[in-house]
């Protein structure tokens, strides 16, 4: 069933303008290297950097080790970017991980990733980011607060409740989907603007944090306090939090079919975006350490706002909250833009609804894919079930990333003659480090969340009969 894909098959989406006998609308190659870097930054930076350090400080209450977690997390993310850049340049089409897994292991593996991405990973991520946007928006507009319940509907033993942040989430998803529907430049333009604004806000926060007198004298060489599980376990817990805050770094690979010069723009955009974000994260955390004592960090849930208040006064926390609204909106814009490109090649491979393969004849955007994604993400946001679903697929998501990292080895062996405009720097050690870190994260997730991990694999397995159905239909067509 899991037969290999045709090694001679050319890229199938967004490769060339429509000409001659093939007059179908195509994706347009209108994104440059700067767009690629901004999409990468926008895909990563949401609200996590303004929250996650609290979790790390609880596990590892030492300034040097907190900073080390963020630096190591950035280096591991860079290893992933260097690995995926080779495959993205090899296959300059929409789809990203779906394409890598399909070409390395066959259509079944690619489908299971695409199925899980649509069902939970990407759609659930969009719902989570959107609800987070609504929650912060509620700071300024109380109607959209999580505390403002709009309605509750008893459904047997379960009550469906919808609050203001969920409504804001749905509105944001619909608006940004509409913008992406009317054109790539419009969708990328909104995303780029939001990214520039949040990078500017972070730069002002960091610069100001270094210019004012620090409330805290950071002792980088202080003795490490006793840790219940030891340093290695605490560092592992911190790494999980940091790596999830770096999540989204691979988003540009899904949009490879819309890059003007994917052989150059994809590697440069991906690597530049990851390096820039890693530097931002490290500097932001130095500012936090200068603002709040390490012992108090673990109890400061919204550490970004707490640090802003400590450095610049109470009113500054509201300014940072406004920056977080922009940051989450920008992250949502980037995620909606790139995630919809996964389902396009699935539909072209007859492993999803055929209508999803259509490109709008005037806008040259994957309209049906965008709207199907919009509908399911909005439903997850309204249901409130996205958080539970997302905890189920964490294990499966990391498993797919480990397999995609290993795909660079598989493709070097099975497709040695295929053009590689970019080759992974540091091969084979860099991909090996990425794969090893993914496997360690897999092991930790399995130990910490065994039930959720197995349930997540069950959700992936539900895709098997669906795959058989699509394959049977494709053969009958």
N, C-alpha and C positions, 0 to 999 in steps of 0.2 A: 504493500500500500504506500509506503514512504519511498517511492521511487525517486531517483535523483532528477533534478531539473536538467533540461537540455543544455549542455555546456556551450553550445554554439549560439544559444538564443540571444538576440540583441536586447538591449534595454527596451522596455515596452511602453513607458509613459514619459511624456514631456521631453522627447529627445529631439524632435525636429519639427519644423512647421509643416502644416498640412499641404501636400502637393499631389498633383496627378490623381491616380486612382484612389489613394488614401486621403479623402477630403474630410476626415473627422477632425473636430476641434481638438486642439492639444493644449497642454499647459505651456505657458510662455516662460522663456528663460529671461527674466528681468531683474533678478537679484544679483548684486555684486558682492565683493568681499566684505565691504563695510556692513552691508545688510546681514551677511552671514555672521559676522562677529556680534552685531547687536541682537540678532535673533538668539544666538547662543547665550549671551548675557541675560537677555530678557527671559529665556526659558528657565534659567537657574534661579535668578534673584526674585523671590517673592516676599513672603513675610517671615520665612524660616530664620534668616540671619538675625532678625530682631527678637527672636524667641529662644532659639535652640541652645545658646550658650548657658542658659539657666540649667538645662538638663545635664550638660557636660560638667558644669561646676558642681552639681550635686554628686556626680560619680567620681570626679577627679578635681578636688578643691585645691589647685595649685596653679599659679599664673603661667609658669613655663610649660606645664603639661597641657593646660587648656589651649595655649597657642600652638603647641606641638600637634595636638589633635587636628586643628584646622589646617596647618601646613601639610601634614601627612595626607589628610583627606584631599587637599588640592592636588598633591602629587599623584595620588592614586587615580583621581579623576582625569588628570592630564594623561596618564598611561592609557586610560580608556579612550580618550579623544584621539591620541596618536594611533591607536589600534583601529578604531572605527574609520578614521580618515582614509586609510588605505582602501577599505572596502567601499566607502562612499564614493571615492574617486573612480574606483573600478566600475561601479554600477551607478552611473549618474542619472538616476530615475527616482520617482517618488517611491516611498516605502520604507527606507531605512532598515531597521532590524528585520522586518518581514522579508525583505529581499535578501539580506545577508544569510538568514537562516534557511530560506528556501533554496538558495544557490549552493549552500554548503551541505545541507542535510536532506533536502527534498521538500516537496510541497506540504507534507503533513506538519513538519516542525514549524514552517513559516505560518501555516494556517493557525496552529495552536497559539502562537504568539499573537497573531492578529485578532483571533477570537477573544483571547484574554484581554488584549489591549482595548478592544471595543467594549467588552462586557464590563470590565472593572478598571484596568490599569490607567488608561488615558481618560475615559469618560468619568471614572471616579475621581481621578486627579483634577479634572476640570471642575467637577462639582465641589470638591474640597477647596480649591483655590477661590472659586466664586463665592462660596459661603464665607470664607475668611475675608474676602473683600467686603462683603456685606456687613460682617461683624465690625470691621474697622470703620466702615462708612457710618454705622450706627452711632459712633462716637460723636459725629457731627450732626447727623440727621436721626434722631431717636426713633423715628418711624421704622427705620431699617435695622434696629437693634435686635439681637437675639432674645432680649427680654420682652420685646413687643410681640405677643402672640396674636396672629391674625385670625386663625380659626383652629378649631379642633373637631375632629370627626370620629366618633367611636365606631370601630370596625371589629365587632366581636370582642375578643380579649385585648385587642390592640387599639390604641387611639392615635389617629394621624393628626399630628400637630404641625402647623406651618407658622414660622415667625418672620419678622421683618428681614432678617439677614438672608433667609432662603428666597424671599421674593426678590431682593436686590440681586441675589445670585442668578436667578432665572433671567431677570432683565439684562444683566451684564452679559450672560451667555448669548442671548438673542441678539443684542446690539452688536457685539463683536463678531458673531457669525454673519450678520447682515453686512457688516463692513468687509469681511473677508469674501463674501459672496460676490460683491460688485466689482472686485478687482484685486489682483495680487498687490499692486502698488498701494492701494488704499489700505489693505490689511497690514502689509509690511510697514507702511507709513505710520499708522497708529502705533504699532508695536515699537517701531524705532523711536518715535517721539516719547513714548512712555519710558523706554529704556534710558534715553538720554536724560530725561527728567530725574529718574531715580538714581542714576550714576552721579548726576550733579548734586542731588540731595545728600547722598552718601559722602561725596567728596567734601561738601561743606561741613557735614557732621564730623568727619575725621580731621579736617584741617582745624576746625574750631576746637576740637578736643585736644589737639596738640598745642594750640596757642594759649588757651586759658590755663590758669594754675590748676594743677591736678588735685582733686580732693583726696586722692589715695596715692601714697608712695608705694609703687609696686616693688616688691622684693622678689626678684626673679630667682634668687638662689636660696629661698627659705626652705627649711626641711619639709619633706613631704609628710603630711599627717598619715597615721595608720589607715589603711583601706581594708574593709571587711573581706573582699575577695582577692586582694593583692593588686599590684599595679597593672599587670597584664589584663586582668578582667575589667578593671575600671577603664583602662585605655580603650578596650574593645567596645564597651558601652558608649563611651564618648565618640568613637569612630562611627558607630551606627547612626547616631544623631547627626554627626557632621556630614556623612555621605548622603543621607536623605536630604539634607539641606542643599547639597550639590546636585541633587537629582534634576533631570531635564537637560543636562549638558549635551546629550546626544540628539537633541531635537532637530538640529540643522540637517542631519542625515536624511530625515524624512522629506525634506524639501529639495533634495539634490536635483530633482527634475526641473527646478525653476531657477537654478543658478546659471548665470551667463557662461562662466568658465569653471565648471565643477572640479576639474582636475587641479585647479589652483585655489579657487574661492572656498571650496569646502574644507580642505586641510587648514588653510590660513585662517578662515573664519572660525572654525571649530577650536583650533589651538589658541588663537588670540583671545577668543571669548572666555575659554577656561582659565587661561593665565591671568587675564584681567580680573575675573571674578575671584580667583584665589587670592590675589593681592588685596582686593577690596575686603574680603572676609577677614584676612589676617589683620589689616589695619583697623577695621571696625572693632575687632576683639581687643586690640591694644587700647583703643579708646574706652571700651567697657572696663578693662582692668584698671585704667586710670581714674575711673569714675566711681566704681562700686567695689567695696572690699570683697575678696573672693568668698569669705565666709557668708556674706549676705547675698551673693549672686544666686545661689540655689533657690532662695525664697522670693526672688524677683521674677515673677512670671513673664511680664513684658519688659525684658531687660533693656531693650532699645530705648523705650520711653523713660525707664528709670534712670538710665545713664544720661540721657539728654537733660532730664530735670536736675541731676546732680552736677552736671558740667555747666549748664547755661541758665538754670532756674526753672521753676515749675511750668511756665508758659511754653517752654521749649518742647515739653513732652507732647503737647498738642500739635506743634509743627511737625514733629517726627511722626506722629500718628497720621497726619495728612500725607507725609511722604510714603508711609506704608500703604495707604489707600492707593496712591499712584503706582507703587511697586507691585502690589498684588494685581491691580488692573492690567498692568503691562505684562506680568507673567501669564495672566489668563489669556491676553491677546496672542502672545507667542505660542502658548500651548494649543489654543484653538486652531491657529494657522497651521502648525506642523502636524498635529495629530490626525487631521482629516486626510492627510496624504497617505496614511497607512492603508486605508480601505479601498483606495483606488486600484492599486495593483492586485489586491485580493479579488475584486470584482472582475478585473480583466482576466484573471486566472480562473474565472468561473467558480470561485470559492466564497462568493458573497453575492448579494442581490445585483443582478446585471445593471440595473438602473444606476447604481452607485459608480459605475465606470464612466458615466457620461461627464463630459466637460462642457461647460456653458459656451455656446458658440460665439457670444459677444464678449463675455467677461473673461473667458479662458480660465475659469476656476472650477474646482471639483464641487459644483453646487449640491448635488444629491448627497455626497459624502459629508459635506458640511452640515446639512440640515438633519440628516439621520443622527450624526454625532450630537448636534444641538438638542434634538428631542430627547435622546437617552440621557445625556448629561443633566438636562433640566429636570427630568423625572427623578434622577438620583438625588439631585439637590433638594427637590421638594419632599422626597420620601424620607430623607434623613438617614438612609441606610448606607450611604457611600462610605462612611468611616468604618463600619463593620466589614463591609465587603473589601475595603482596601487593606485592612489588617490580614484578611485571608490570603491576598495575592502577593504580599511582600516576598514570601519565600519563592513563589513561582517567578516573580519579576526578576529577582536576583539570579535565579537559575537560567532564565533566558539571556541575561547579560553575560553570564559565564559562557554559555554556549556560543553567543555571538562573538565574544572575544576569542574563543577557540577556533571560530570559523576562519580567522586569518591564516591559521596553520593549515586547515583543511583545504582552503582555496589555493594556497601556495603549492600544495601537493597535487590537487586535482585540476587546477586551471593555470599551470605555470606560464602558458603562452598568452594569457589574457593581458591586455595593456594595463599597466599600473602607473598612472601619472604621478602618484605619490606612493612611496613605500615607507612603512612604519619605521620611524627613527628608533634605533636601539633594538630592532628585531634580532633574536627572538625573546630577549630578556624583558623588554617593556610589556609586550602582550602577556608574557608569563606572569609578571607581577600583577597585572590587572586581573587575570584569571584566578591567581592564587588569592588575592584579596577578596574577590567575589565568592570563592569557595569558603573562605574563613567566615565571611558574612553569612553565607548559607548555613554553615554549621552553627553559628551563634543564634541565628533566627530559629533554627530547628530546636535547639536546646531551650531557648527562652520562650518560644511560642509553638510548642509541638502540635497542639490541637489546631490552631489557626493555619499552620503550615500544611498539615494533612488535608484540611478542608479546602485550602487554596489549590492544592494539587487535584482535589476532587472537582473544583470548578474548571480547571484546565481540562480534565478528563471528560467533562461534559461536552467538550468540543469534538470528541471522537465520532459520535454518531452524526453530529452536524456535518463534519468533514465527509463522512461516508455519503450522506445525502447529497451534498454539493457535487461530489465526484461522480455519483451516479447520474445526476442531472446533466453534468457536463458531457458525459459520454453519450447520453441519449440525445443531446442537442445536435 
